[in-house]
Each structure stands twice: as structure tokens, then as C-alpha cells.
Amino acid sequence: MPSTDRDQLLAVLKTRFDNNMRRHARLTWDAVLARLDARPDALAALGAMEASGGEPDVIGLDGDGITFCDCAPETPSGRRSLCYDRAARDARKEHKPHGSALDLAAGMGVELLDEAGYRALQELGEFDTKTSSWIATPPDVRAKGGALFGDRRYGRVFVYHNGADSYYAVRGFRALLRV
């Protein structure tokens, strides 16, 4: 990543970090920066999250690592209209979406939130009140053709299912990055 892009991304991340301390009250920006300096590949992933509308921010500690997640109010606009995975996309006979959530996440170097992670994120704010986000689906559900998604409606967080080959203009995915 060119140094000007790196500096610009770090400035955006620091501002977001400073403006949302309730998401990471026990961390300092210096600790985050030290972790990012040790993992230059993480900046590329965070850049992809930012460029696609994710508004990544630190949401906590994971063991000895720092966890970033998309904190945009709605599912990132640059990652919508995707089916769940490549197998689901390939199985569609017509009107195939431009991609899948799992393929795009892998290309970005991130992962999808699982159900527990999605619910934990919702404890930090109100997300997906008008959209929904694919979440990592257990193999037994996926083997039967389904996939899980989450959203927030009526002041509650819902996790539900859909065919993995479905896609909607308001459904995308939230990325998770452990650094």
C-alpha cells in the first residue's frame, strides 16, 4: 500500500477509533497501531473494508489480538446483492448475482461474522435496521441448501435462514478481521 494511502487510511481509522471509545474502552490507539505495524497485510484488508463502505472499527480483544469489524449502520453498500457462497451462485440457472459473500470475503482477506459475533456487535450499537447481513453458516445448515443472515428490527436482533442462492439489494455481509 503506498504510504499516502496508508497514512490516509490510518487517519480515518484513528478518527473512528477516537469517536467510538465505547466499542473498545480498554484499548489505546498506540496498541492498535503497533499491531497494525506488525501485520501490513491487515491494512490491505482494512482498506478493502473501508472502500466497500464497511467503516471498520476496533470492537475488542480476541485473545492477544485486536478485532476489527464493519461498523457502518447498514450492511456495507459495496458488498450487497451477493448470494452466500460460490456453490450457491453456480447452482443458479439464471439471474446469477455478481458474486458471493464468502468469495468476496476471502478475496478481501476477512471472514464473515458468525451468529455469536453478530449478536455481540449488536450490543455495541444498532446495526442493520434497514438491511441484513449474511453470517457464517454452520455446515449442517449449508448442506441442506440454507444460509443464515441477521438483522435488527423492532428493537430486537433476529437471525434467520434463506436459500444460500438467494440475493437481495439490501443484503450483504459484515467483515471481521483479527489482527
Secondary structure, 3 states (H helix, E strand, C coil): CCHHHHHHHHHHHHHHHHHCHHHCCCCCHHHHHHHHHHCHHHHHHHHHHHHCCCCEEEEEEECCEEEEEECCCCCCHHHCCCECCHHHHHHCCCCCCCCEHHHHHHHHCCEECCHHHHHHHHCCCCCCCCCEEEECCCHHHHHCCEEEEEEEECCEEEEEEEECCCCCCCEEECEEEEC
